[in-house]
Structures are given as C-alpha cells and as structure tokens.
Amino acid sequence: MIAAYIDEFIMFCAGLWMTAVGFGYLSFPTPGQGAQNAWLGNLVNHFRWMGPLLLVIAIILAIASPA
C-alpha cells in the first residue's frame, strides 16, 4: 500500500518536471549540435502534453487507490 503512494508521488513529480521543461520554465541541457540535439528538441516538445497527462494519471490513481 505504501509502495503505491510512493509510485504515485514519483509519477506526480515526474509530471511536474516534464511540464516545466516542456513549457520552458526549466532548461533541458542538450549536448552539442547534430542529429541527437534535434531528436532531444523534438522530445522536449512532446513534454508539453506528456507532462500534464502524467499529472492527471497520478492524481486519478491517488484518488482511486484504496485507503
């Protein structure tokens, strides 16, 4: 039971971080130039929707988990 709460807390924190990086509140370090940098930039753009989705999932799981 406590493991479920820890898992939901980790998901919530990851969602906050992804949302902050996706919307530019936190910077995401990208190494050098090239194809990998473009790939990481594309991934960070997806954080704009993946972060809030992860937050919603964590909140729903916290509400639905048995007390």
Number of C-alpha atoms within 10 A of each C-alpha: 8 7 8 13 14 11 14 21 16 13 20 21 16 17 23 16 16 26 24 18 18 23 15 13 10 12 11 14 8 12 9 8 8 8 9 12 14 12 11 15 14 11 13 20 15 14 20 17 15 17 24 20 15 21 21 15 16 22 16 12 16 17 10 9 12 8 6
